Amino acid sequence: MRTGPPASPGLPDSQTLRPASHAYLLLVFTTLIWGANAVAARLAVGEVSPMFLTFMRWGISCGALLLFARGPIRMHWRALVPHWRAIALMGALGFTGFNALFYAAAHHTTAINIAILQGAIPVLVLIGSVFFFATRVSALQWFGVILTLAGIAVVASHGHLDQLAKLDFNEGDVWMILACLLYAGYTLGLRKRPAVPAIVFFAATAMVACLVSLPLVATEVAMGQFFAPTAKGWALIAFVGLLPSFVSQVTFIQAVGLIGPARAGVFLNLVPIFGPLLALLVLGEPISLYHGVALAMVLGGIFIAERLGGRRN
């Protein structure tokens, strides 16, 4: 719910602007943390096995939620019971599936690629809306979709589009595209989420994600791919469990409550900007010309599809 004073007619005063300004700061912080998650994924390679990282991420998040949001959870959990199948599916695919592929992809591709590919999720959601909800899409929106998908192709082919015909893709990039498809499906499912506070629904899906991660860890152990985290690995586990998985989720929910989902959603386009910048600064990953071209195509396509094309509907 909006917590600030109602907007008054005429020129807004400083009190009216304060909630929006607060929301903008929250959203910049949120997207910065989500961009940093791609860097954390690369730093985790060789420090903690990916399925154990996925499990611990949601385990820590669940612990924090039970500690700080136990009141709303206790009050509303019964309303979730009739929707347990949808919650289980969304938590398993949108959280566990996405993160498992996300952290596994980091073993084969760069943080820059991960961040840019992640930026395609809004357009994948738009495509899903057309197929599953018969959403009307204008010609300009379709142009934006095509432009974004072309940007994905540039990243996946590392700037060599002839690789598309050979189906010669980096394994990590393919996994990241699949991860984005899963998260787009999760986002589409939010249209029919139960009428409970956002933090309560998030806690339910996070609990599912934690439980579904256990068989993945068991498989990792059985295949001989599990290893005990290093000291750096434990530090990264704490980071992804507390910041991308808990604190940033809370700040995003707060920002949506202040300015609404439509205005807040625009800020998600900062993730594929912050991610490559942090990868350059922290990891020293080189940014090639094709990265810049792909980023411009992805962000440009999203802007056309969401902002320009949407005005004609």
HUSUL-V41909 format. One record per pair of residues at least 6 apart in sequence whose ideal C-beta (glycine too) atoms are under 7 Angstrom apart, sorted by the first residue. I is the first residue (numbers start at 0). J is the second residue. Records with the same first field share a line. If there is no record, write none. Layout:
# HUSUL-V41909
I->J / J
This chain:
# HUSUL-V41909
0->256
1->18 / 256 / 257
2->18 / 256 / 257
3->17 / 18 / 257
4->14 / 15
6->15
7->15
18->257
19->257 / 258
21->257
22->254 / 257 / 258 / 263
25->250 / 253 / 254
26->254 / 263 / 266
27->269
28->250
29->247 / 250 / 251 / 254
30->266 / 267 / 269 / 270 / 273
31->273
32->242 / 243 / 247
33->243 / 247 / 270
34->114 / 270 / 273 / 274 / 277
35->277
36->239 / 243
37->110 / 113 / 114 / 274 / 278
38->110 / 277 / 278 / 281 / 282
39->235 / 238 / 239
40->101 / 102 / 105 / 110 / 113
41->105 / 110 / 282
42->235
43->52 / 102 / 105 / 232 / 235
44->105 / 106
46->228 / 229 / 231 / 232 / 235
47->228 / 232 / 235 / 236
48->219 / 224 / 225 / 226
49->99 / 102 / 103 / 106
50->99 / 212 / 215 / 216 / 219
51->216 / 219 / 225
52->102 / 236 / 239
53->95 / 98 / 99 / 102 / 212 / 215
54->209 / 212 / 213 / 216
55->236 / 240
56->98 / 239 / 240 / 244
57->94 / 205 / 208 / 209 / 212 / 244
58->209
59->240 / 241 / 244
60->205 / 240 / 244 / 245
61->205 / 206 / 209
63->241 / 245
64->202 / 205 / 245
68->198 / 202
71->196 / 198 / 199
72->199 / 202
75->195 / 196 / 199
78->193 / 195
79->86 / 193 / 195 / 203
82->193
85->188
86->203 / 204 / 207
87->207
89->185 / 188 / 204
90->204 / 207 / 208 / 211
91->207 / 211
92->181 / 184 / 185
93->181 / 182 / 184 / 185
94->204 / 205 / 208
95->208 / 211 / 212
96->181
97->178 / 181 / 182
99->215
100->174 / 175 / 177 / 178
101->175 / 178
103->174
104->113 / 171 / 174 / 175 / 178
105->113 / 171
106->171
107->169 / 170 / 171
108->169 / 171 / 172 / 175
109->278 / 284
110->274 / 278 / 282 / 284
111->274 / 275 / 278 / 284 / 286 / 290
112->154 / 172 / 175
113->175 / 274
114->270 / 271 / 274 / 275 / 278
115->154 / 271 / 275 / 290 / 293 / 294 / 297
116->151 / 154 / 172 / 175 / 176 / 179
117->179 / 270 / 271
118->268 / 270 / 271 / 297 / 298
119->147 / 151 / 179 / 297
120->179 / 182 / 183
121->267 / 301 / 305
122->143 / 144 / 147 / 300 / 301 / 304
123->179 / 180 / 183
124->183 / 186 / 187
125->136 / 140 / 144 / 304
126->144
127->183 / 184 / 187
128->134 / 187
129->136
131->187
135->312
137->308 / 311 / 312
139->303 / 307 / 308 / 311
140->304 / 308 / 309
142->303
143->300 / 301 / 303 / 304 / 308
144->300 / 304
146->296 / 299 / 300 / 303
147->296 / 297 / 300 / 301 / 304
149->296
150->293 / 296 / 297 / 300
151->176 / 297
152->160 / 163
153->289 / 292 / 293 / 296
154->172 / 293
155->168 / 172 / 176
156->162 / 163
157->169 / 289
158->287 / 289
162->168
192->200
193->200
197->252
198->249 / 252
201->248
219->225
228->236
254->263
255->263
268->298 / 301
271->294 / 297 / 298
275->286 / 290 / 294
278->284
279->286
